[in-house]
Amino acid sequence: MFSRRTFFNVSGVALAGTAAATARPAAAVNRSARTGPGPDHARSEAALSMARRVLLTDDEHTDLTLQYLRLLTGSARLPGKGRRRVIVVGAGVAGLTCARLLTAAGHDVRVLEANGNRIGGRVKTFRGKVWQDPRLRAEAGAMRIPSTHVLTLALADSLGVARRPFHQVDVPPSPDISPGTSRVSYRSWTGELFSTGNKKPYQVGPGLGSRLLHVNGQTVTKAEYLRDPRPVNKSFGWDSATPASQAWAQAVEKTRAYTQTRNADGTWSDMPIVDRVEGMARLLDDLDDMSLHQYLTDIAGWGTAQIQAVGTLENLTSRLSYGLLHSALDAVDINPAVTYFEFTGGTDTLPRALARGLRIETGRVLTSVAWHERGVTVHAAPETGPEDEALHGGTGEPRYTYDADAVVLAVPFAALRHVTFDPILPYGKRRAIIELHHDTAHKVLIEFTRRWWEWDEDTWKAELGSAYRPAPHGPAVPAIGGGCVSDEASRFVYFPSHPSDHDSPGGVVLAAYNWAGDALRFDALTPHDRHTEALDHLTALYGERIRRYATDRCVSQSWLRNRWALGEAVIETPGQLLSLGPHVSTPVGGTLYFAGDHCQPRYHAWIAGAIASGTEAALQVAHAQ
């Protein structure tokens, strides 16, 4: 799932991050210039450590992205010659990546997974008998991969996991497109180029703009809004002709000068890596304590009306109280200018490919970990009952005991909160497990027997005959992909990005997608009420005529009410990145290692974060021999 933006160069292209061309914001405090012992020095050291983690480098300015790409695609192997017995707890992408690398290097690896029915963690694909038409599938968790996430794409390509375009904006229906061996490229700051595939990189065309915005009682297409944003903006009290997306992009540019320089033609270039690390450290030192709301008011100079307008249209309002930096990183990865992919057979084809050849035991719930000089002893119990919103079931008998030289805990810290450690963990690690903020997300997926979103009005007339009624907000425009934005409880709608699944005449619409406080309000509803509300909202947008094609199959996914995830992803509150971040991925005692997207601050809530952290943990285990 989580639920993601960058300040550095991916694939050799400078991407939007955050910062003004002038000096640091006026509200910034130059703590990083202070030296010597004390809290300011400790903060500066934490900022430097986390800056390296955000930029995926180390104190020698090694390009870790390049190193990880070689390991993940098999052109390099883990170091070390000794053979260690390793327990990996968690068969999500992070745990499977770690286990696969360690196994390939000759270690004795066993993977324990709490879920008794599947692997993948927050990669979860609903398929088969879940739907009236078993040919269909839909994603409960992760669903899109930005073209800038080279770790994910290169790993999937090396495993033979097919991908196709994911359309963030609506495009005309067309035969299914497979980018096949489209090139994945990454140019390092060392000058080295990593590249796979022999076709040119896939580029998506411009969107049709036919998807809807529904806010403050107004409903317009996205194209209409871009032509004249003022009526919608004024409904919030923000009298501006600037599109919300442009205003948000301008706001996050306020931090860009920390790590990039402006060229004479107005473009930006990355600073040399040494300067970039120092700049990122200053950025974190100056702004980690800021919430997104404080940044928008004190630094960007926004008023309440602009915050409400842009926040609603750009999905910021639910996270205004969270730390600024997560939203700033996310702006690069989620915007219409980025090319995206999805895995052709469903996102869960990636963890299933990673799992090939691994020794995995499912239904093993971690209960306690005893770590000592000789290694580690792990205790687990069988799992019973459903994984989601379980009202019955739990851990039972018999209990299982595993002895190993090391354990990699590739599960969310929210889950480790319920595990006993003997002896107790170091203070910093315990505080991170206890306090690190886990956000939530909720999806409601509705099945339809016909793909009505691909129809024009003439098709509707032919289908309905005398029962035909026009659409409530203008003629239908045939399209796939893209989505709608609303200030109703459902918040966001996404349409399938591909013409069909195995020639099925129907499809599944993500009828409600929301985060944080918005998700909590959906979590509290019954599954029946979620279905009713999401379908009612979709009907208000596209007309009562769509109801005749809705089946009774509706699936909702609350990641907060999932027994093993306990939330969608880590999104730090102000100050947590520097106070807790340095303790998250640090090994303990030479026997305890940690992995998961929460361990990689650049990629919280992305598959790339899980892959990067799983690779890092494998390297840590191998280096400890």
GIWO-V392166 format. One record per residue. SS is DSSP state (2 for helix, 1 for strand, 0 for the rest). PHI is phi in degrees with one decimal (* if undefined). OMEGA is omega in whole degrees, 0 to 359 (999 if undefined). Layout:
BEGIN
ss->SS phi->PHI omega->OMEGA
ss->SS phi->PHI omega->OMEGA
END
This chain:
BEGIN
ss->0 phi->* omega->165
ss->0 phi->57.2 omega->79
ss->0 phi->63.6 omega->999
ss->0 phi->* omega->174
ss->0 phi->-138.7 omega->188
ss->0 phi->-135.8 omega->177
ss->0 phi->-118.7 omega->187
ss->0 phi->-132.9 omega->190
ss->0 phi->-89.6 omega->176
ss->1 phi->-117.5 omega->182
ss->0 phi->57.5 omega->176
ss->0 phi->75.6 omega->182
ss->1 phi->-117.3 omega->178
ss->0 phi->-69.9 omega->183
ss->0 phi->-109.3 omega->179
ss->0 phi->-61.7 omega->178
ss->0 phi->-128.5 omega->179
ss->0 phi->-172.5 omega->165
ss->1 phi->148.5 omega->180
ss->0 phi->-86.8 omega->182
ss->0 phi->-77.8 omega->180
ss->0 phi->-94.2 omega->181
ss->0 phi->-69.8 omega->180
ss->0 phi->-60.5 omega->182
ss->0 phi->-54.3 omega->185
ss->0 phi->-60.7 omega->182
ss->0 phi->-78.8 omega->184
ss->0 phi->-70.3 omega->178
ss->0 phi->-117.2 omega->185
ss->0 phi->-82.1 omega->178
ss->2 phi->-67.0 omega->187
ss->2 phi->-67.4 omega->179
ss->2 phi->-80.3 omega->182
ss->0 phi->-82.5 omega->180
ss->0 phi->-129.0 omega->178
ss->0 phi->93.6 omega->183
ss->0 phi->-66.5 omega->178
ss->0 phi->118.8 omega->186
ss->2 phi->-63.5 omega->180
ss->2 phi->-67.4 omega->178
ss->2 phi->-65.4 omega->179
ss->2 phi->-63.3 omega->179
ss->2 phi->-65.0 omega->179
ss->2 phi->-62.6 omega->178
ss->2 phi->-65.8 omega->178
ss->2 phi->-64.8 omega->179
ss->2 phi->-63.6 omega->179
ss->2 phi->-65.8 omega->179
ss->2 phi->-61.6 omega->182
ss->2 phi->-73.3 omega->176
ss->2 phi->-60.7 omega->178
ss->2 phi->-62.8 omega->180
ss->2 phi->-69.7 omega->177
ss->2 phi->-62.8 omega->183
ss->2 phi->-88.4 omega->181
ss->0 phi->53.2 omega->175
ss->0 phi->-143.2 omega->180
ss->0 phi->-130.4 omega->185
ss->0 phi->-71.5 omega->174
ss->0 phi->-104.1 omega->179
ss->0 phi->61.0 omega->172
ss->0 phi->-67.1 omega->175
ss->0 phi->-85.2 omega->184
ss->2 phi->-72.1 omega->175
ss->2 phi->-58.5 omega->179
ss->2 phi->-63.3 omega->178
ss->2 phi->-62.4 omega->181
ss->2 phi->-65.7 omega->179
ss->2 phi->-59.1 omega->180
ss->2 phi->-65.7 omega->178
ss->2 phi->-66.3 omega->186
ss->2 phi->-68.5 omega->182
ss->0 phi->-97.5 omega->174
ss->0 phi->85.1 omega->178
ss->0 phi->-83.7 omega->174
ss->0 phi->-145.4 omega->179
ss->0 phi->-123.0 omega->176
ss->0 phi->-61.8 omega->178
ss->0 phi->-74.5 omega->175
ss->0 phi->95.7 omega->181
ss->0 phi->-116.1 omega->181
ss->0 phi->-73.2 omega->180
ss->0 phi->-112.5 omega->182
ss->0 phi->-109.3 omega->171
ss->1 phi->-86.3 omega->186
ss->1 phi->-127.8 omega->171
ss->1 phi->-100.3 omega->173
ss->1 phi->-108.0 omega->180
ss->1 phi->-98.9 omega->180
ss->0 phi->113.2 omega->180
ss->0 phi->-103.3 omega->167
ss->1 phi->-82.7 omega->183
ss->2 phi->-62.8 omega->180
ss->2 phi->-63.6 omega->180
ss->2 phi->-64.3 omega->181
ss->2 phi->-68.0 omega->177
ss->2 phi->-61.6 omega->179
ss->2 phi->-60.9 omega->182
ss->2 phi->-62.3 omega->181
ss->2 phi->-65.9 omega->180
ss->2 phi->-66.0 omega->180
ss->2 phi->-67.4 omega->179
ss->2 phi->-63.0 omega->179
ss->2 phi->-61.7 omega->180
ss->0 phi->-87.2 omega->175
ss->0 phi->97.5 omega->179
ss->0 phi->-81.5 omega->179
ss->1 phi->-90.9 omega->190
ss->1 phi->-118.8 omega->174
ss->1 phi->-127.2 omega->180
ss->1 phi->-106.0 omega->177
ss->1 phi->-110.3 omega->181
ss->1 phi->-125.6 omega->183
ss->0 phi->-65.3 omega->183
ss->0 phi->-67.9 omega->181
ss->0 phi->-85.2 omega->189
ss->0 phi->-115.8 omega->183
ss->0 phi->-161.9 omega->170
ss->0 phi->-114.7 omega->175
ss->1 phi->117.5 omega->180
ss->0 phi->65.2 omega->180
ss->0 phi->-86.2 omega->163
ss->0 phi->-95.5 omega->187
ss->0 phi->-147.5 omega->182
ss->1 phi->-112.6 omega->174
ss->1 phi->-81.9 omega->182
ss->1 phi->-150.7 omega->173
ss->2 phi->71.1 omega->187
ss->2 phi->-68.6 omega->174
ss->2 phi->-58.5 omega->185
ss->0 phi->-107.5 omega->175
ss->0 phi->-61.0 omega->174
ss->0 phi->-100.3 omega->186
ss->0 phi->-67.3 omega->177
ss->0 phi->-76.5 omega->186
ss->0 phi->-82.8 omega->173
ss->1 phi->-150.9 omega->178
ss->1 phi->-156.6 omega->188
ss->1 phi->-99.1 omega->173
ss->0 phi->-82.8 omega->183
ss->0 phi->-124.8 omega->184
ss->0 phi->-55.3 omega->184
ss->0 phi->-135.8 omega->184
ss->0 phi->-142.8 omega->181
ss->1 phi->-126.8 omega->177
ss->1 phi->-62.4 omega->179
ss->0 phi->-62.8 omega->178
ss->0 phi->-77.4 omega->181
ss->0 phi->-87.4 omega->187
ss->2 phi->-67.1 omega->178
ss->2 phi->-61.1 omega->181
ss->2 phi->-65.1 omega->184
ss->2 phi->-67.3 omega->181
ss->2 phi->-66.9 omega->178
ss->2 phi->-63.0 omega->180
ss->2 phi->-60.6 omega->179
ss->2 phi->-62.0 omega->181
ss->2 phi->-68.1 omega->179
ss->2 phi->-89.4 omega->181
ss->0 phi->77.2 omega->178
ss->0 phi->-85.9 omega->185
ss->0 phi->-69.4 omega->178
ss->1 phi->-135.8 omega->177
ss->1 phi->-146.0 omega->182
ss->1 phi->-65.3 omega->167
ss->1 phi->-106.4 omega->187
ss->0 phi->-95.3 omega->177
ss->0 phi->-68.6 omega->175
ss->0 phi->-117.6 omega->184
ss->0 phi->-76.6 omega->179
ss->1 phi->-132.4 omega->180
ss->0 phi->-62.7 omega->175
ss->0 phi->-60.0 omega->180
ss->0 phi->-155.2 omega->176
ss->0 phi->-55.0 omega->182
ss->0 phi->-55.0 omega->182
ss->0 phi->-104.7 omega->174
ss->1 phi->-117.4 omega->179
ss->0 phi->-69.9 omega->175
ss->0 phi->50.7 omega->183
ss->0 phi->-94.5 omega->176
ss->1 phi->-59.5 omega->191
ss->0 phi->-69.3 omega->170
ss->1 phi->-110.9 omega->185
ss->1 phi->-125.7 omega->175
ss->1 phi->-142.6 omega->177
ss->1 phi->-104.4 omega->182
ss->0 phi->-77.2 omega->172
ss->0 phi->-68.6 omega->174
ss->0 phi->-80.1 omega->184
ss->0 phi->96.4 omega->181
ss->0 phi->-74.7 omega->179
ss->1 phi->-116.2 omega->172
ss->1 phi->-103.0 omega->182
ss->1 phi->-148.7 omega->174
ss->1 phi->-128.8 omega->179
ss->0 phi->85.2 omega->182
ss->0 phi->-124.4 omega->175
ss->1 phi->-103.3 omega->179
ss->0 phi->-65.8 omega->180
ss->0 phi->-56.4 omega->180
ss->0 phi->-72.1 omega->176
ss->0 phi->-126.3 omega->179
ss->0 phi->-83.9 omega->178
ss->0 phi->-81.0 omega->180
ss->0 phi->-67.7 omega->180
ss->0 phi->-79.8 omega->178
ss->0 phi->-74.8 omega->182
ss->0 phi->76.6 omega->183
ss->0 phi->-88.0 omega->179
ss->0 phi->-69.0 omega->194
ss->1 phi->-103.4 omega->166
ss->1 phi->-110.5 omega->180
ss->1 phi->-129.6 omega->182
ss->1 phi->-142.4 omega->176
ss->0 phi->51.8 omega->178
ss->0 phi->80.7 omega->177
ss->1 phi->-100.4 omega->175
ss->1 phi->-131.2 omega->179
ss->1 phi->-137.0 omega->173
ss->1 phi->-77.5 omega->178
ss->2 phi->-63.9 omega->177
ss->2 phi->-64.6 omega->178
ss->2 phi->-63.1 omega->179
ss->2 phi->-63.3 omega->181
ss->2 phi->-66.0 omega->178
ss->2 phi->-68.0 omega->180
ss->0 phi->-150.4 omega->183
ss->0 phi->-71.6 omega->191
ss->2 phi->-58.4 omega->181
ss->2 phi->-59.0 omega->179
ss->2 phi->-68.2 omega->180
ss->2 phi->-60.3 omega->182
ss->2 phi->-66.8 omega->178
ss->2 phi->-64.7 omega->174
ss->0 phi->-93.7 omega->186
ss->0 phi->90.7 omega->180
ss->0 phi->-104.1 omega->184
ss->0 phi->-84.2 omega->185
ss->0 phi->-144.8 omega->175
ss->0 phi->-96.3 omega->180
ss->0 phi->-88.5 omega->175
ss->0 phi->-59.9 omega->182
ss->2 phi->-59.0 omega->181
ss->2 phi->-63.0 omega->179
ss->2 phi->-69.3 omega->178
ss->2 phi->-62.7 omega->179
ss->2 phi->-67.1 omega->178
ss->2 phi->-61.4 omega->178
ss->2 phi->-66.4 omega->181
ss->2 phi->-65.8 omega->182
ss->2 phi->-75.3 omega->175
ss->0 phi->-66.7 omega->183
ss->0 phi->-58.8 omega->181
ss->1 phi->-106.6 omega->188
ss->2 phi->-65.5 omega->184
ss->2 phi->-68.0 omega->175
ss->2 phi->-64.0 omega->188
ss->0 phi->-125.7 omega->182
ss->1 phi->-136.4 omega->176
ss->1 phi->-122.5 omega->180
ss->1 phi->-87.4 omega->178
ss->0 phi->-85.7 omega->182
ss->0 phi->-60.7 omega->182
ss->0 phi->-88.1 omega->178
ss->0 phi->92.8 omega->177
ss->0 phi->-78.5 omega->182
ss->1 phi->-120.0 omega->175
ss->1 phi->-129.2 omega->178
ss->1 phi->-66.8 omega->171
ss->0 phi->-71.0 omega->170
ss->0 phi->-54.9 omega->190
ss->2 phi->-57.7 omega->179
ss->2 phi->-61.2 omega->180
ss->2 phi->-67.7 omega->180
ss->2 phi->-65.8 omega->177
ss->2 phi->-61.9 omega->179
ss->2 phi->-62.8 omega->178
ss->2 phi->-65.6 omega->178
ss->2 phi->-63.6 omega->177
ss->2 phi->-61.8 omega->178
ss->2 phi->-64.3 omega->178
ss->2 phi->-57.8 omega->180
ss->2 phi->-65.4 omega->180
ss->2 phi->-62.0 omega->184
ss->2 phi->-77.1 omega->194
ss->2 phi->-119.1 omega->183
ss->0 phi->-62.7 omega->181
ss->0 phi->-77.9 omega->184
ss->0 phi->-88.9 omega->167
ss->1 phi->-78.1 omega->176
ss->2 phi->-59.9 omega->180
ss->2 phi->-63.3 omega->180
ss->2 phi->-64.3 omega->178
ss->2 phi->-62.4 omega->182
ss->2 phi->-65.0 omega->180
ss->2 phi->-83.9 omega->188
ss->2 phi->-81.4 omega->184
ss->2 phi->-102.7 omega->181
ss->0 phi->-77.6 omega->177
ss->0 phi->76.9 omega->180
ss->0 phi->-81.0 omega->170
ss->0 phi->-92.2 omega->183
ss->2 phi->-60.1 omega->182
ss->2 phi->-63.2 omega->180
ss->2 phi->-67.7 omega->178
ss->2 phi->-60.7 omega->180
ss->2 phi->-67.1 omega->181
ss->2 phi->-67.9 omega->182
ss->2 phi->-66.5 omega->180
ss->2 phi->-61.4 omega->179
ss->2 phi->-70.1 omega->185
ss->2 phi->-76.4 omega->183
ss->0 phi->-110.2 omega->176
ss->0 phi->60.3 omega->178
ss->0 phi->-111.5 omega->190
ss->2 phi->-62.0 omega->182
ss->2 phi->-71.6 omega->184
ss->2 phi->-122.9 omega->182
ss->0 phi->-63.2 omega->181
ss->0 phi->-86.2 omega->181
ss->1 phi->-83.8 omega->178
ss->1 phi->-61.5 omega->181
ss->2 phi->-59.0 omega->197
ss->2 phi->-66.4 omega->178
ss->2 phi->-62.0 omega->180
ss->2 phi->-65.7 omega->178
ss->2 phi->-65.7 omega->178
ss->2 phi->-69.0 omega->182
ss->2 phi->-64.7 omega->184
ss->2 phi->-61.8 omega->180
ss->2 phi->-74.9 omega->187
ss->2 phi->-88.2 omega->181
ss->0 phi->-121.4 omega->174
ss->0 phi->-162.8 omega->187
ss->0 phi->-63.9 omega->183
ss->0 phi->-81.8 omega->183
ss->0 phi->-90.2 omega->173
ss->0 phi->-87.3 omega->182
ss->1 phi->-124.4 omega->174
ss->1 phi->-130.9 omega->168
ss->1 phi->-132.3 omega->179
ss->1 phi->-82.5 omega->191
ss->0 phi->-55.7 omega->182
ss->0 phi->-91.8 omega->185
ss->0 phi->109.7 omega->183
ss->0 phi->-62.1 omega->182
ss->2 phi->-71.4 omega->174
ss->2 phi->-68.0 omega->177
ss->2 phi->-69.8 omega->178
ss->2 phi->-61.5 omega->178
ss->2 phi->-66.8 omega->176
ss->2 phi->-70.0 omega->177
ss->2 phi->-62.7 omega->185
ss->2 phi->-77.4 omega->183
ss->0 phi->-57.7 omega->177
ss->0 phi->83.9 omega->179
ss->0 phi->-91.3 omega->177
ss->0 phi->-91.8 omega->186
ss->1 phi->-123.6 omega->174
ss->1 phi->-113.2 omega->180
ss->1 phi->-93.3 omega->182
ss->0 phi->67.2 omega->180
ss->1 phi->-119.2 omega->183
ss->1 phi->-90.0 omega->179
ss->1 phi->-65.5 omega->180
ss->1 phi->-113.8 omega->180
ss->1 phi->-156.1 omega->179
ss->1 phi->-134.1 omega->174
ss->1 phi->-110.2 omega->181
ss->1 phi->-117.1 omega->187
ss->1 phi->-152.4 omega->184
ss->0 phi->-62.6 omega->183
ss->0 phi->-81.2 omega->181
ss->1 phi->145.4 omega->186
ss->1 phi->-149.7 omega->174
ss->1 phi->-121.0 omega->184
ss->1 phi->-112.1 omega->177
ss->1 phi->-112.7 omega->181
ss->1 phi->-139.7 omega->180
ss->1 phi->-134.5 omega->179
ss->1 phi->-68.7 omega->181
ss->1 phi->-104.9 omega->174
ss->1 phi->-130.2 omega->179
ss->0 phi->88.9 omega->182
ss->0 phi->-71.9 omega->180
ss->0 phi->-80.3 omega->186
ss->1 phi->-107.0 omega->173
ss->0 phi->48.6 omega->186
ss->0 phi->-70.3 omega->174
ss->0 phi->-105.9 omega->177
ss->0 phi->-149.9 omega->182
ss->0 phi->90.8 omega->181
ss->1 phi->155.3 omega->179
ss->1 phi->-81.2 omega->183
ss->1 phi->-137.4 omega->181
ss->1 phi->-117.9 omega->0
ss->1 phi->-81.4 omega->176
ss->1 phi->-90.6 omega->182
ss->1 phi->-117.1 omega->179
ss->1 phi->-126.1 omega->180
ss->1 phi->-130.2 omega->175
ss->1 phi->-106.6 omega->182
ss->1 phi->-153.3 omega->175
ss->0 phi->-80.9 omega->182
ss->1 phi->-156.4 omega->175
ss->1 phi->-130.8 omega->174
ss->1 phi->-107.5 omega->182
ss->1 phi->-93.7 omega->184
ss->0 phi->-101.1 omega->179
ss->0 phi->-132.3 omega->179
ss->0 phi->-59.0 omega->176
ss->2 phi->-61.9 omega->176
ss->2 phi->-61.4 omega->177
ss->2 phi->-78.0 omega->179
ss->2 phi->-65.1 omega->177
ss->0 phi->-59.9 omega->184
ss->0 phi->-105.4 omega->180
ss->0 phi->-111.3 omega->178
ss->1 phi->-92.0 omega->177
ss->1 phi->-116.2 omega->180
ss->1 phi->-134.3 omega->358
ss->0 phi->-71.1 omega->181
ss->0 phi->-63.5 omega->182
ss->0 phi->-73.0 omega->175
ss->0 phi->-56.1 omega->188
ss->2 phi->-56.9 omega->182
ss->2 phi->-59.9 omega->179
ss->2 phi->-66.2 omega->180
ss->2 phi->-64.1 omega->179
ss->2 phi->-62.8 omega->179
ss->2 phi->-63.1 omega->180
ss->2 phi->-63.8 omega->184
ss->2 phi->-74.7 omega->194
ss->2 phi->-105.4 omega->187
ss->0 phi->-56.5 omega->188
ss->0 phi->-79.7 omega->176
ss->1 phi->-106.8 omega->179
ss->1 phi->-82.4 omega->176
ss->0 phi->-134.2 omega->177
ss->1 phi->-145.5 omega->182
ss->1 phi->-137.8 omega->176
ss->1 phi->-124.9 omega->171
ss->1 phi->-122.9 omega->186
ss->1 phi->-114.8 omega->184
ss->1 phi->-119.9 omega->180
ss->1 phi->-88.8 omega->174
ss->1 phi->-126.0 omega->182
ss->0 phi->-77.6 omega->178
ss->0 phi->-130.0 omega->182
ss->0 phi->-91.9 omega->187
ss->2 phi->-65.4 omega->179
ss->2 phi->-69.6 omega->177
ss->2 phi->-97.7 omega->184
ss->0 phi->-98.9 omega->167
ss->0 phi->-98.8 omega->184
ss->2 phi->-66.0 omega->178
ss->2 phi->-63.6 omega->177
ss->2 phi->-66.3 omega->177
ss->2 phi->-59.0 omega->180
ss->2 phi->-62.3 omega->180
ss->2 phi->-66.5 omega->181
ss->2 phi->-71.5 omega->189
ss->2 phi->-97.1 omega->180
ss->2 phi->58.9 omega->183
ss->2 phi->-67.0 omega->179
ss->2 phi->-86.0 omega->183
ss->0 phi->-62.6 omega->170
ss->0 phi->-135.9 omega->182
ss->0 phi->-66.6 omega->178
ss->0 phi->-68.4 omega->185
ss->0 phi->-71.2 omega->186
ss->0 phi->-129.2 omega->177
ss->0 phi->103.7 omega->184
ss->0 phi->-59.5 omega->179
ss->0 phi->-66.8 omega->177
ss->0 phi->-118.6 omega->181
ss->0 phi->-62.2 omega->182
ss->0 phi->-162.5 omega->167
ss->1 phi->-121.1 omega->177
ss->0 phi->73.5 omega->180
ss->0 phi->72.3 omega->182
ss->1 phi->-163.0 omega->182
ss->1 phi->-107.4 omega->177
ss->1 phi->-120.8 omega->182
ss->1 phi->-145.2 omega->171
ss->0 phi->-94.9 omega->172
ss->0 phi->-74.2 omega->186
ss->0 phi->-61.3 omega->181
ss->0 phi->-67.7 omega->175
ss->1 phi->69.6 omega->185
ss->1 phi->-132.9 omega->176
ss->1 phi->-121.5 omega->174
ss->1 phi->-127.1 omega->178
ss->0 phi->-100.2 omega->181
ss->0 phi->-55.4 omega->182
ss->0 phi->-93.0 omega->183
ss->0 phi->-130.7 omega->186
ss->0 phi->-61.4 omega->181
ss->0 phi->-166.0 omega->172
ss->0 phi->-105.9 omega->176
ss->0 phi->52.1 omega->177
ss->0 phi->64.7 omega->175
ss->0 phi->-68.2 omega->178
ss->0 phi->-76.2 omega->183
ss->0 phi->-107.8 omega->180
ss->1 phi->-171.7 omega->182
ss->1 phi->-119.6 omega->179
ss->1 phi->-104.8 omega->171
ss->1 phi->-78.7 omega->192
ss->1 phi->-83.8 omega->176
ss->1 phi->-151.2 omega->179
ss->1 phi->-140.9 omega->183
ss->1 phi->-145.5 omega->186
ss->1 phi->-129.7 omega->170
ss->2 phi->50.8 omega->182
ss->2 phi->-59.7 omega->177
ss->2 phi->-61.1 omega->180
ss->2 phi->-68.8 omega->180
ss->2 phi->-58.6 omega->181
ss->2 phi->-70.5 omega->174
ss->2 phi->-78.5 omega->179
ss->2 phi->-55.6 omega->186
ss->0 phi->-75.6 omega->179
ss->0 phi->-79.3 omega->172
ss->0 phi->-74.0 omega->176
ss->2 phi->-54.5 omega->179
ss->2 phi->-64.6 omega->181
ss->2 phi->-68.5 omega->176
ss->2 phi->-61.8 omega->179
ss->2 phi->-60.2 omega->182
ss->2 phi->-59.8 omega->184
ss->2 phi->-67.6 omega->181
ss->2 phi->-65.6 omega->180
ss->2 phi->-69.3 omega->177
ss->2 phi->-60.3 omega->181
ss->2 phi->-65.8 omega->180
ss->2 phi->-64.2 omega->178
ss->2 phi->-66.4 omega->177
ss->2 phi->-62.3 omega->179
ss->2 phi->-79.6 omega->191
ss->2 phi->-118.2 omega->173
ss->0 phi->100.6 omega->180
ss->2 phi->-60.9 omega->184
ss->2 phi->-62.7 omega->181
ss->2 phi->-75.8 omega->184
ss->2 phi->-62.7 omega->184
ss->2 phi->-64.5 omega->180
ss->2 phi->-104.1 omega->178
ss->1 phi->-81.2 omega->174
ss->1 phi->-86.0 omega->176
ss->1 phi->-85.4 omega->182
ss->1 phi->-91.8 omega->177
ss->1 phi->-133.9 omega->180
ss->1 phi->-122.4 omega->175
ss->1 phi->-117.9 omega->181
ss->1 phi->-128.0 omega->171
ss->1 phi->-102.0 omega->181
ss->0 phi->-76.7 omega->175
ss->0 phi->-69.5 omega->183
ss->0 phi->-97.1 omega->172
ss->1 phi->-90.9 omega->189
ss->0 phi->-63.2 omega->186
ss->0 phi->-108.1 omega->177
ss->0 phi->-90.0 omega->181
ss->0 phi->56.0 omega->180
ss->0 phi->143.5 omega->182
ss->0 phi->-81.9 omega->184
ss->1 phi->-170.5 omega->174
ss->1 phi->-76.3 omega->168
ss->0 phi->-133.1 omega->187
ss->0 phi->-65.6 omega->168
ss->1 phi->-82.6 omega->183
ss->0 phi->-53.3 omega->177
ss->0 phi->92.2 omega->186
ss->2 phi->-73.0 omega->182
ss->2 phi->-61.5 omega->180
ss->2 phi->-88.8 omega->183
ss->2 phi->-78.6 omega->183
ss->0 phi->-110.9 omega->186
ss->2 phi->-52.2 omega->181
ss->2 phi->-61.9 omega->183
ss->2 phi->-95.0 omega->191
ss->2 phi->-66.7 omega->187
ss->0 phi->-99.0 omega->183
ss->0 phi->-67.3 omega->176
ss->0 phi->-63.6 omega->180
ss->1 phi->-124.2 omega->171
ss->0 phi->65.8 omega->181
ss->0 phi->71.5 omega->181
ss->0 phi->-128.9 omega->182
ss->1 phi->-107.7 omega->180
ss->1 phi->-127.0 omega->189
ss->1 phi->-133.9 omega->181
ss->0 phi->-147.3 omega->182
ss->0 phi->136.8 omega->183
ss->2 phi->-63.1 omega->176
ss->2 phi->-66.4 omega->180
ss->2 phi->-85.2 omega->183
ss->0 phi->-121.8 omega->189
ss->2 phi->-65.2 omega->177
ss->2 phi->-70.4 omega->190
ss->2 phi->-127.5 omega->174
ss->0 phi->-54.8 omega->174
ss->0 phi->73.3 omega->177
ss->0 phi->-114.9 omega->175
ss->2 phi->-57.3 omega->180
ss->2 phi->-58.5 omega->178
ss->2 phi->-66.5 omega->177
ss->2 phi->-64.1 omega->181
ss->2 phi->-65.9 omega->180
ss->2 phi->-62.0 omega->182
ss->2 phi->-71.6 omega->176
ss->2 phi->-63.9 omega->177
ss->2 phi->-67.3 omega->179
ss->2 phi->-61.2 omega->180
ss->2 phi->-63.5 omega->178
ss->2 phi->-62.2 omega->177
ss->2 phi->-64.8 omega->179
ss->2 phi->-62.1 omega->179
ss->2 phi->-63.1 omega->182
ss->2 phi->-66.7 omega->181
ss->2 phi->-71.3 omega->184
ss->0 phi->-79.5 omega->182
ss->0 phi->-67.8 omega->999
END
